[in-house]
Amino acid sequence: MADPMREPTFLILTALADEARHGYGLITEVSRLSEGRVALKPGTLYGALDRLADEGLVARDREEVVDGRLRRYYRITPDGERALRAETDRMRRHVAAATAKLGPIGGATQAGVSFA
């Protein structure tokens, strides 16, 4: 059984699941997906992308020059898609277990204490 993914890794792979993106596009999409909770800095992002590329989960897609600056695009690989699906399934099982333990929303109580 694989170790759980760290949240930034999960969000980077999720951001790449629908299309190739360049660094700033990834930073923006990860922030959107996490509702602003995860704010990747460029150094952190590119370190993560290098690691994910070494693991075969992402690959460089293409490069283009925009306003004199190089944009390098990354895409998720088939192995990356499998890893993202496996992590999504793992998380889904945990959510189902927690939901079953909590019971209906607004009605969960324990020892007379309402959690609603």
N, C-alpha and C positions, 0 to 999 in steps of 0.2 A: 504494500500500500504506500503510495507516494505521500510525502509530507504536504500539508496544506500550503497553498500559495500565499505569499505575502500580498497584502491588499494592493500596493502599487503594481506588482506584476500582474495580478488579476485585471486591474483596470487598464493597463497598457495593452494586454492581449485583447480585452473587450473592445477597446478603442480601435484596434486594428481588424476586428472581426468583419467589419462591413466594407472597409476600403483601406488602401495604403494611405499613410499620412506622413508628413514631415514633422520635425521636432516641435515647432510651435503649435501645429495642429494637434499633436498628441497631448501636449501640455493643456491646451484648451479643452479637448474632449475628455481627458481624465478629470479635470476640474468640474466639467458639466456632469459627467457620470456620477461623481462623488458628491454632487451638490455643494461643491466648494470646500469639502473637508480635506481633500488631497490636492496639494499645490506642489507639483513637481518643479524643481529647479533644473535648469538645463544640464548641469553637471551630473545630477542624480539621474535624470532621464537617459543621458547618453551612456552612463555607466551601466544602467539597467539594460539598455538596448544592446550594448556590447555583450553582456552576460547572456541575454536571451538569444542573441545570434550564435554565440559559442555553444549554447545548448540546443540549437537547431529549431527554436520556437518562433523566431522572426528572421527575416532576411531583408537585405537592402533590395529595394524595388527599382528605383531610378534616381537620377540626380538632375536638377535643373538650376539654372542661374536666374534669379529674380532680383531686379534692382542691384545687380552687381554682387549679390550674395548667393552662395551655394545652398540649395535646399536638397537634403537627402531624404528620400522617402523610404519607409519601411512597410513591410507587409507581414501578415501572419503566415506561417508555413502550415502544411498539413499536420505536422507534429504539434505545432502550437495550437491548432484547432482542437486536436484530440486532448491536449492537456487542459485547455479551457473548458471543453465539454466535461471532462472528468471532474474538474474542480467545481463546475456549476452543479453537477449531479451530487457531489459530496455536500455542498452547501444546501442544496434542496432537501436532502435527507435530514440534515440538522434542523432546518426550518420546520420540516414536517414533524419531527420529534418534539421540538419546543412548542409548536402550535398544539399538538395533541396534549402535552402536559399542561399548557395554560388553559385549555378549554375555550369556550366562546369568548369573544372580545366583549369586555364590559361585565363579564360575569365571573371572572376568576377570583376565587377567594382561597385563603389558606388560614386556618385557625381563626376564622372570623374577621380577618383583615382583607378589605377589598383592595384590589390592585387596579381598579378602573379609574 
